[in-house]
Amino acid sequence: MTSKSELIDRRVIALKRKRRQPQKSSLFKLYEQAAEDVKQRLFDAKANPKKIAIVSGFPDVWQELFPTAELISDTEILNFSTSNYDLIVHGLCLQLSNDPLGQIIQCRRACKPEGLFIAVSFGARTLQELRTALIHSEIAIKGGSSPRVIPMGDLMDLGNLTVRSNLTHLVSDRLEVKLSFKSLFEIMHHLRNMGDTNCLSARQSQFTHKRLFTHANQYYMKHFTCPDGNVFATFELIFITGWAPTK
């Protein structure tokens, strides 16, 4: 059972992931882009880590670019096999943890002294248009709103977490990507194929009438359109890099 104090319902995440079909979603390219970006950063830094661990809910995309890496499931307690990694990557799942600081600390402890840690996480601007459309429509129809998109930290939030983890020489930056879709319904279809729909513990358990989504789609089409008549959705990738301290 999920504690009422926990923001994310990990049981729901597990169920959604069993039904996902990521290769049918255009959002999968975001995970590929994140992995390629980490690879490029290592190349630019002339880093050549030997023992690598990657924490991810999408191990396949990382395995292709890091074939020798140990893949770690993004559970709340990370199952590292050693505490002597040259590199640990936390790949686009930090926002799904009930204890993101604990996740970073676990990674830092599993790094060898002066080992490298890189986190890639979705940031607060991710799906900001969808969040706005749903809140506006739910208030208009029901007189109030309920949580439907998980909250995600911004660059400062995630940077502060990493400072508290006792990593050193921290560097943080962000990348914003806008993808085009035909409608709000297509966005939700792609999110469903990724297993990324509402997993909040405080989500409403009753059925949501289609009228709310129809209203939200109309709002979305009015306020967030591309020149070609499609709509856009923002995805923010935040990168945090730090080194384990010398013991």
Short mmCIF file of the C-alpha atoms (twelve columns), coordinates in Angstrom:
data_MODEL
# 
_entry.id   MODEL 
# 
loop_
_atom_site.group_PDB 
_atom_site.id 
_atom_site.type_symbol 
_atom_site.label_atom_id 
_atom_site.label_alt_id 
_atom_site.label_comp_id 
_atom_site.label_asym_id 
_atom_site.label_seq_id 
_atom_site.Cartn_x 
_atom_site.Cartn_y 
_atom_site.Cartn_z 
_atom_site.pdbx_PDB_model_num 
ATOM 1   C CA . MET A 1   0.000   0.000  0.000   1 
ATOM 2   C CA . THR A 2   1.123   3.577  -0.667  1 
ATOM 3   C CA . SER A 3   1.354   5.875  2.356   1 
ATOM 4   C CA . LYS A 4   -0.876  8.942  2.182   1 
ATOM 5   C CA . SER A 5   2.237   11.028 2.849   1 
ATOM 6   C CA . GLU A 6   3.881   9.794  -0.356  1 
ATOM 7   C CA . LEU A 7   3.433   12.023 -3.389  1 
ATOM 8   C CA . ILE A 8   3.961   9.294  -6.004  1 
ATOM 9   C CA . ASP A 9   2.105   5.974  -6.083  1 
ATOM 10  C CA . ARG A 10  4.855   3.551  -7.107  1 
ATOM 11  C CA . ARG A 11  2.356   0.703  -7.429  1 
ATOM 12  C CA . VAL A 12  0.530   2.630  -10.158 1 
ATOM 13  C CA . ILE A 13  3.804   3.317  -11.961 1 
ATOM 14  C CA . ALA A 14  4.561   -0.414 -12.042 1 
ATOM 15  C CA . LEU A 15  1.108   -1.187 -13.466 1 
ATOM 16  C CA . LYS A 16  1.320   1.502  -16.148 1 
ATOM 17  C CA . ARG A 17  4.777   0.366  -17.203 1 
ATOM 18  C CA . LYS A 18  3.517   -3.166 -17.805 1 
ATOM 19  C CA . ARG A 19  1.100   -1.805 -20.419 1 
ATOM 20  C CA . ARG A 20  3.337   0.779  -22.062 1 
ATOM 21  C CA . GLN A 21  4.462   0.681  -25.689 1 
ATOM 22  C CA . PRO A 22  7.234   3.300  -25.827 1 
ATOM 23  C CA . GLN A 23  8.244   2.594  -29.427 1 
ATOM 24  C CA . LYS A 24  4.770   3.816  -30.454 1 
ATOM 25  C CA . SER A 25  5.263   7.149  -28.705 1 
ATOM 26  C CA . SER A 26  7.065   10.166 -30.107 1 
ATOM 27  C CA . LEU A 27  8.051   10.995 -26.524 1 
ATOM 28  C CA . PHE A 28  10.543  8.119  -26.587 1 
ATOM 29  C CA . LYS A 29  12.885  10.414 -28.529 1 
ATOM 30  C CA . LEU A 30  13.264  12.509 -25.353 1 
ATOM 31  C CA . TYR A 31  14.792  9.515  -23.568 1 
ATOM 32  C CA . GLU A 32  17.049  8.834  -26.527 1 
ATOM 33  C CA . GLN A 33  18.082  12.479 -26.603 1 
ATOM 34  C CA . ALA A 34  18.880  12.447 -22.874 1 
ATOM 35  C CA . ALA A 35  21.054  9.346  -23.233 1 
ATOM 36  C CA . GLU A 36  22.866  10.762 -26.262 1 
ATOM 37  C CA . ASP A 37  23.425  14.049 -24.442 1 
ATOM 38  C CA . VAL A 38  25.033  12.256 -21.473 1 
ATOM 39  C CA . LYS A 39  27.243  10.326 -23.886 1 
ATOM 40  C CA . GLN A 40  28.291  13.576 -25.584 1 
ATOM 41  C CA . ARG A 41  29.070  15.249 -22.251 1 
ATOM 42  C CA . LEU A 42  31.394  12.400 -21.315 1 
ATOM 43  C CA . PHE A 43  33.092  12.662 -24.709 1 
ATOM 44  C CA . ASP A 44  33.526  16.441 -24.396 1 
ATOM 45  C CA . ALA A 45  35.004  16.016 -20.910 1 
ATOM 46  C CA . LYS A 46  37.324  13.266 -22.184 1 
ATOM 47  C CA . ALA A 47  35.904  11.041 -19.447 1 
ATOM 48  C CA . ASN A 48  36.357  7.321  -19.887 1 
ATOM 49  C CA . PRO A 49  34.588  5.639  -16.960 1 
ATOM 50  C CA . LYS A 50  35.115  1.900  -16.661 1 
ATOM 51  C CA . LYS A 51  32.482  0.850  -14.140 1 
ATOM 52  C CA . ILE A 52  29.125  2.457  -14.903 1 
ATOM 53  C CA . ALA A 53  25.665  2.162  -13.352 1 
ATOM 54  C CA . ILE A 54  22.523  3.663  -14.859 1 
ATOM 55  C CA . VAL A 55  19.317  4.141  -12.873 1 
ATOM 56  C CA . SER A 56  16.364  4.138  -15.252 1 
ATOM 57  C CA . GLY A 57  12.800  3.046  -15.831 1 
ATOM 58  C CA . PHE A 58  13.717  2.694  -19.540 1 
ATOM 59  C CA . PRO A 59  16.858  0.529  -19.513 1 
ATOM 60  C CA . ASP A 60  16.799  -0.350 -23.236 1 
ATOM 61  C CA . VAL A 61  17.621  3.145  -24.489 1 
ATOM 62  C CA . TRP A 62  20.619  3.394  -22.140 1 
ATOM 63  C CA . GLN A 63  21.842  -0.130 -22.827 1 
ATOM 64  C CA . GLU A 64  22.294  0.707  -26.506 1 
ATOM 65  C CA . LEU A 65  24.662  3.606  -25.806 1 
ATOM 66  C CA . PHE A 66  26.289  2.159  -22.669 1 
ATOM 67  C CA . PRO A 67  26.437  -1.597 -23.398 1 
ATOM 68  C CA . THR A 68  28.756  -2.398 -20.461 1 
ATOM 69  C CA . ALA A 69  26.755  -0.437 -17.868 1 
ATOM 70  C CA . GLU A 70  24.962  -2.075 -14.972 1 
ATOM 71  C CA . LEU A 71  21.262  -1.204 -15.232 1 
ATOM 72  C CA . ILE A 72  19.529  -0.391 -11.947 1 
ATOM 73  C CA . SER A 73  15.742  -0.261 -11.566 1 
ATOM 74  C CA . ASP A 74  14.465  3.091  -10.283 1 
ATOM 75  C CA . THR A 75  13.005  1.734  -7.042  1 
ATOM 76  C CA . GLU A 76  13.081  3.847  -3.888  1 
ATOM 77  C CA . ILE A 77  15.946  1.705  -2.539  1 
ATOM 78  C CA . LEU A 78  18.488  1.397  -5.357  1 
ATOM 79  C CA . ASN A 79  19.994  -2.052 -5.708  1 
ATOM 80  C CA . PHE A 80  23.632  -1.236 -6.462  1 
ATOM 81  C CA . SER A 81  25.962  -4.238 -6.501  1 
ATOM 82  C CA . THR A 82  28.973  -2.250 -5.282  1 
ATOM 83  C CA . SER A 83  30.058  1.157  -3.970  1 
ATOM 84  C CA . ASN A 84  32.883  1.629  -6.429  1 
ATOM 85  C CA . TYR A 85  31.377  3.050  -9.645  1 
ATOM 86  C CA . ASP A 86  33.306  5.492  -11.815 1 
ATOM 87  C CA . LEU A 87  30.017  6.890  -13.144 1 
ATOM 88  C CA . ILE A 88  26.386  6.731  -12.061 1 
ATOM 89  C CA . VAL A 89  23.680  8.185  -14.287 1 
ATOM 90  C CA . HIS A 90  20.180  8.795  -12.922 1 
ATOM 91  C CA . GLY A 91  18.238  8.782  -16.166 1 
ATOM 92  C CA . LEU A 92  14.916  10.644 -16.372 1 
ATOM 93  C CA . CYS A 93  13.225  9.087  -13.363 1 
ATOM 94  C CA . LEU A 94  14.196  11.331 -10.451 1 
ATOM 95  C CA . GLN A 95  10.831  13.114 -10.742 1 
ATOM 96  C CA . LEU A 96  9.093   9.806  -10.000 1 
ATOM 97  C CA . SER A 97  10.758  9.270  -6.625  1 
ATOM 98  C CA . ASN A 98  9.143   10.102 -3.294  1 
ATOM 99  C CA . ASP A 99  12.616  10.896 -1.960  1 
ATOM 100 C CA . PRO A 100 14.743  12.466 -4.725  1 
ATOM 101 C CA . LEU A 101 17.373  13.630 -2.238  1 
ATOM 102 C CA . GLY A 102 17.636  10.068 -0.944  1 
ATOM 103 C CA . GLN A 103 18.095  8.848  -4.507  1 
ATOM 104 C CA . ILE A 104 21.005  11.236 -5.083  1 
ATOM 105 C CA . ILE A 105 22.621  10.341 -1.762  1 
ATOM 106 C CA . GLN A 106 22.377  6.626  -2.577  1 
ATOM 107 C CA . CYS A 107 24.114  7.315  -5.889  1 
ATOM 108 C CA . ARG A 108 26.825  9.388  -4.225  1 
ATOM 109 C CA . ARG A 109 27.528  6.629  -1.715  1 
ATOM 110 C CA . ALA A 110 27.777  4.069  -4.525  1 
ATOM 111 C CA . CYS A 111 30.376  6.147  -6.393  1 
ATOM 112 C CA . LYS A 112 34.031  5.622  -5.675  1 
ATOM 113 C CA . PRO A 113 35.900  8.688  -4.346  1 
ATOM 114 C CA . GLU A 114 35.859  11.341 -7.070  1 
ATOM 115 C CA . GLY A 115 33.414  9.240  -9.059  1 
ATOM 116 C CA . LEU A 116 31.073  11.121 -11.391 1 
ATOM 117 C CA . PHE A 117 27.306  11.482 -10.931 1 
ATOM 118 C CA . ILE A 118 24.996  12.777 -13.674 1 
ATOM 119 C CA . ALA A 119 21.258  13.193 -13.165 1 
ATOM 120 C CA . VAL A 120 18.823  13.940 -15.977 1 
ATOM 121 C CA . SER A 121 15.327  14.834 -14.845 1 
ATOM 122 C CA . PHE A 122 12.220  16.333 -16.338 1 
ATOM 123 C CA . GLY A 123 11.887  19.895 -15.055 1 
ATOM 124 C CA . ALA A 124 9.035   22.093 -13.879 1 
ATOM 125 C CA . ARG A 125 8.230   23.470 -17.340 1 
ATOM 126 C CA . THR A 126 7.468   19.991 -18.654 1 
ATOM 127 C CA . LEU A 127 3.853   19.751 -19.866 1 
ATOM 128 C CA . GLN A 128 3.095   23.212 -18.516 1 
ATOM 129 C CA . GLU A 129 0.528   23.744 -21.281 1 
ATOM 130 C CA . LEU A 130 -1.289  20.497 -20.466 1 
ATOM 131 C CA . ARG A 131 -1.313  21.352 -16.759 1 
ATOM 132 C CA . THR A 132 -2.752  24.807 -17.485 1 
ATOM 133 C CA . ALA A 133 -5.467  23.499 -19.821 1 
ATOM 134 C CA . LEU A 134 -6.603  20.800 -17.385 1 
ATOM 135 C CA . ILE A 135 -6.701  23.146 -14.385 1 
ATOM 136 C CA . HIS A 136 -8.583  25.821 -16.329 1 
ATOM 137 C CA . SER A 137 -11.151 23.322 -17.620 1 
ATOM 138 C CA . GLU A 138 -11.696 21.575 -14.295 1 
ATOM 139 C CA . ILE A 139 -12.298 24.904 -12.551 1 
ATOM 140 C CA . ALA A 140 -14.706 25.955 -15.309 1 
ATOM 141 C CA . ILE A 141 -16.679 22.697 -15.172 1 
ATOM 142 C CA . LYS A 142 -16.386 21.568 -11.547 1 
ATOM 143 C CA . GLY A 143 -15.504 24.730 -9.679  1 
ATOM 144 C CA . GLY A 144 -12.165 23.348 -8.488  1 
ATOM 145 C CA . SER A 145 -9.140  21.394 -9.651  1 
ATOM 146 C CA . SER A 146 -7.385  18.187 -8.680  1 
ATOM 147 C CA . PRO A 147 -3.750  17.148 -9.280  1 
ATOM 148 C CA . ARG A 148 -3.336  15.520 -12.707 1 
ATOM 149 C CA . VAL A 149 0.313   16.193 -13.644 1 
ATOM 150 C CA . ILE A 150 3.131   15.378 -11.229 1 
ATOM 151 C CA . PRO A 151 5.020   18.402 -9.865  1 
ATOM 152 C CA . MET A 152 8.624   18.599 -11.086 1 
ATOM 153 C CA . GLY A 153 11.482  20.642 -9.681  1 
ATOM 154 C CA . ASP A 154 13.092  23.530 -11.529 1 
ATOM 155 C CA . LEU A 155 16.807  24.057 -12.058 1 
ATOM 156 C CA . MET A 156 17.278  25.703 -8.657  1 
ATOM 157 C CA . ASP A 157 15.265  23.027 -6.807  1 
ATOM 158 C CA . LEU A 158 17.299  20.174 -8.252  1 
ATOM 159 C CA . GLY A 159 20.556  22.061 -7.820  1 
ATOM 160 C CA . ASN A 160 19.794  22.642 -4.126  1 
ATOM 161 C CA . LEU A 161 18.994  18.963 -3.639  1 
ATOM 162 C CA . THR A 162 22.334  18.018 -5.113  1 
ATOM 163 C CA . VAL A 163 24.163  20.479 -2.835  1 
ATOM 164 C CA . ARG A 164 22.539  18.793 0.177   1 
ATOM 165 C CA . SER A 165 23.719  15.382 -1.057  1 
ATOM 166 C CA . ASN A 166 27.369  16.347 -0.395  1 
ATOM 167 C CA . LEU A 167 28.463  16.051 -4.034  1 
ATOM 168 C CA . THR A 168 31.142  18.497 -5.102  1 
ATOM 169 C CA . HIS A 169 31.979  20.709 -8.125  1 
ATOM 170 C CA . LEU A 170 28.349  20.873 -9.135  1 
ATOM 171 C CA . VAL A 171 27.265  21.963 -12.600 1 
ATOM 172 C CA . SER A 172 23.636  22.314 -13.708 1 
ATOM 173 C CA . ASP A 173 21.956  23.304 -16.948 1 
ATOM 174 C CA . ARG A 174 18.728  22.784 -18.816 1 
ATOM 175 C CA . LEU A 175 17.431  21.972 -22.269 1 
ATOM 176 C CA . GLU A 176 13.932  22.865 -23.455 1 
ATOM 177 C CA . VAL A 177 12.251  20.856 -26.197 1 
ATOM 178 C CA . LYS A 178 8.903   21.635 -27.833 1 
ATOM 179 C CA . LEU A 179 7.105   18.831 -29.634 1 
ATOM 180 C CA . SER A 180 4.146   19.192 -31.995 1 
ATOM 181 C CA . PHE A 181 0.902   17.221 -31.709 1 
ATOM 182 C CA . LYS A 182 -2.482  17.309 -33.407 1 
ATOM 183 C CA . SER A 183 -4.401  17.795 -30.153 1 
ATOM 184 C CA . LEU A 184 -4.431  17.348 -26.388 1 
ATOM 185 C CA . PHE A 185 -5.830  13.872 -26.988 1 
ATOM 186 C CA . GLU A 186 -2.787  12.905 -29.046 1 
ATOM 187 C CA . ILE A 187 -0.477  14.154 -26.270 1 
ATOM 188 C CA . MET A 188 -2.302  11.971 -23.747 1 
ATOM 189 C CA . HIS A 189 -2.146  9.008  -26.123 1 
ATOM 190 C CA . HIS A 190 1.632   9.306  -26.327 1 
ATOM 191 C CA . LEU A 191 1.932   9.741  -22.552 1 
ATOM 192 C CA . ARG A 192 -0.128  6.586  -22.070 1 
ATOM 193 C CA . ASN A 193 2.146   4.620  -24.399 1 
ATOM 194 C CA . MET A 194 5.081   5.776  -22.270 1 
ATOM 195 C CA . GLY A 195 3.341   4.771  -19.033 1 
ATOM 196 C CA . ASP A 196 3.539   8.419  -17.964 1 
ATOM 197 C CA . THR A 197 -0.051  9.310  -17.112 1 
ATOM 198 C CA . ASN A 198 -1.193  10.379 -13.632 1 
ATOM 199 C CA . CYS A 199 0.605   8.420  -10.886 1 
ATOM 200 C CA . LEU A 200 -0.011  10.825 -8.013  1 
ATOM 201 C CA . SER A 201 -1.176  9.314  -4.744  1 
ATOM 202 C CA . ALA A 202 -3.713  12.158 -4.456  1 
ATOM 203 C CA . ARG A 203 -5.188  11.559 -7.920  1 
ATOM 204 C CA . GLN A 204 -8.951  11.268 -8.179  1 
ATOM 205 C CA . SER A 205 -10.099 7.658  -8.153  1 
ATOM 206 C CA . GLN A 206 -13.440 8.228  -9.886  1 
ATOM 207 C CA . PHE A 207 -13.900 8.219  -13.649 1 
ATOM 208 C CA . THR A 208 -13.196 11.540 -15.380 1 
ATOM 209 C CA . HIS A 209 -15.906 12.461 -17.868 1 
ATOM 210 C CA . LYS A 210 -14.769 13.076 -21.440 1 
ATOM 211 C CA . ARG A 211 -16.406 16.516 -21.311 1 
ATOM 212 C CA . LEU A 212 -13.538 17.792 -19.180 1 
ATOM 213 C CA . PHE A 213 -10.931 16.655 -21.706 1 
ATOM 214 C CA . THR A 214 -12.979 18.045 -24.592 1 
ATOM 215 C CA . HIS A 215 -13.091 21.413 -22.862 1 
ATOM 216 C CA . ALA A 216 -9.350  21.195 -22.094 1 
ATOM 217 C CA . ASN A 217 -8.603  20.369 -25.722 1 
ATOM 218 C CA . GLN A 218 -10.540 23.425 -26.888 1 
ATOM 219 C CA . TYR A 219 -8.568  25.605 -24.472 1 
ATOM 220 C CA . TYR A 220 -5.313  24.006 -25.598 1 
ATOM 221 C CA . MET A 221 -6.094  24.549 -29.289 1 
ATOM 222 C CA . LYS A 222 -6.896  28.207 -28.596 1 
ATOM 223 C CA . HIS A 223 -3.829  29.097 -26.518 1 
ATOM 224 C CA . PHE A 224 -0.983  26.773 -27.521 1 
ATOM 225 C CA . THR A 225 -1.065  26.424 -31.289 1 
ATOM 226 C CA . CYS A 226 1.763   26.158 -33.809 1 
ATOM 227 C CA . PRO A 227 1.737   28.031 -37.143 1 
ATOM 228 C CA . ASP A 228 0.672   24.822 -38.890 1 
ATOM 229 C CA . GLY A 229 -2.439  24.464 -36.717 1 
ATOM 230 C CA . ASN A 230 -1.039  21.737 -34.459 1 
ATOM 231 C CA . VAL A 231 -0.438  22.325 -30.752 1 
ATOM 232 C CA . PHE A 232 2.883   22.252 -28.929 1 
ATOM 233 C CA . ALA A 233 3.969   20.726 -25.628 1 
ATOM 234 C CA . THR A 234 7.035   21.785 -23.669 1 
ATOM 235 C CA . PHE A 235 9.472   19.305 -22.163 1 
ATOM 236 C CA . GLU A 236 12.314  20.544 -19.964 1 
ATOM 237 C CA . LEU A 237 15.373  18.366 -19.370 1 
ATOM 238 C CA . ILE A 238 17.523  19.352 -16.402 1 
ATOM 239 C CA . PHE A 239 21.085  18.025 -16.143 1 
ATOM 240 C CA . ILE A 240 22.945  17.949 -12.827 1 
ATOM 241 C CA . THR A 241 26.592  16.870 -12.660 1 
ATOM 242 C CA . GLY A 242 28.654  16.367 -9.499  1 
ATOM 243 C CA . TRP A 243 31.569  14.383 -8.102  1 
ATOM 244 C CA . ALA A 244 31.710  12.169 -5.047  1 
ATOM 245 C CA . PRO A 245 34.040  13.702 -2.449  1 
ATOM 246 C CA . THR A 246 37.463  12.264 -1.711  1 
ATOM 247 C CA . LYS A 247 37.229  10.093 1.385   1 
# 
